Amino acid sequence: MAVIAGFVLFLVIIGGLIGFALFQDYYKEHVQLPHSKAVQVDDTTFNLDYFADRLKLLLTSINVSSSSQAQVVISAAVTMLEHEELLRQRAPADLGVSVSPEEVELGISDRLGLTENDPEAFATAYKPELKKSGLSDKEYRRMEEASLLSSKVQEVFSLSVPQTMEQVRMRQILVGTEDEARSVVERLDAGEDFGALARELSLDSVTKDKGGERDWVARDELDLSYAGEVLALEVGTHSQPIPGPGGYFIFEVEEKQPDRQVTPEQQSSISSSYFTLWLSEQGTLFAVPDIQPVLEDPAKLQWVVNRAFGS
């Protein structure tokens, strides 16, 4: 009898241990991880559950469903949340730009495709939209507020673009390494044609087939990492290798104008550059550096992938 009782007690203990382990796994998966920190911007923290919901909305908007691109899209979602918080905190203080609750309501109505101020129609359309998004009413309105702030700030910078600006008509060759770039310069110095070398060697898919031609480029459209060197080139000369986004560049200036008319396309590009620069500058004012646990913790990263991509 004692042996049987002991065996039963042993089974109870084993069952308890298994149950406790299963409970721990459940608690971590459904309670601990969802409420853990995903992104922190200054003193504002976004948890993993909210981050996953916003990531799913982003995936829908850019029509991505494959988890093979997860790392890139998750990084984009982190940047998106950082920029939204910067806009909320800094646009009113630095630019005097704000969004009222009434504007948020109208923005949501536009998002839902409603053309008239009808509270009943709004409630009918908004409820399933909230359910589909996974966000609370407060979270959804904060998202819309940030979207409207972004549009307003973009408009501010668009109005600040001059009508005319120093511009260059230029060509470029992009290669992967500095050694490759120096080889290109040697071939140019030996008399080879810039356009032919661009078609042969350039990694830039936009300009490669055009012989590296970028047409007219305004001063404030140029990347800050190489703008000064490009503008300093004499007409008909090429640069030495210049590091930049994606590798090493060699530029050739074909024409220069100190006061050329800015086109609508250039205005849009320049205002976006102003906006990006402003966001970067405002980020340096935050007391606490950006923290991105979702990108640094494999367990959090996998949880978000499983949740957002349904794997």
Buried (B, 14 or more C-beta within 10 A) or exposed (E): EEEEEEEEEEEEEEEEEEEEEEEEEEEBEEEBBBEBBBBBBBEBBBBBBBBBBBBBBBBEEEEBEEBEBBEEBBEBBBBBBBBBBBBBBBBEEBBEBBBEEEBBBBBBBEBBEBEEEEEEBBEEBBEEEBEEBBBEEEBBBBBBBBBBBBEBBBEBBBEEBEEEBBBBBBBBBBBEEEEBBBBBBEBBEEEEEBBEBBBEBBEBEEBBEBBBBBEBBBBBBBEEEBBEBBBEBEEEEBBEBBEBEEBBBBBBBBEBBEEBEBEEEBBEBBBBBBBEEBBEEBBEEBEEEBBBBBBEBEEBBEBBBEBBBEE
